[in-house]
Amino acid sequence: QETLAESGGGSVQSGGSLRLSCVSSMFKYSRYCMAWYRQAPGQKREWLTSIHSTGTTTYADSVKGRFTTSQDAGKGTLYLQMDRLEPEDTAMYYCAGGIWDACGSRRDHGYWGRGTQVTVSS
């Protein structure tokens, strides 16, 4: 069973920034796809971004240009830098992983963290 643990959430004012971290055992694999998702109360889970072990990244239009994902495999950590936050970004944020040769358009990650709450006030 793989482990993923998010941290770094909190409360911030509109226009502010936060950096989320996800410590995971997934980085022991040579090929993996890590991703960030979020879910606001009463809404469906939303994919935000994926990063492959090769470094290839993809982003949802809703966060492109504001959010940046990165990884430090040596530290076993995935990051999500969130800038110019808006109240609409308020949600529980999750990291997820899959042992895949490529991320592509896959959204069926099999391993999940428990999430970290982000609240943005206006």
Disulfide bonds with the S-S distance in Angstrom:
Cys22-Cys95 1.98
Cys33-Cys103 2.09
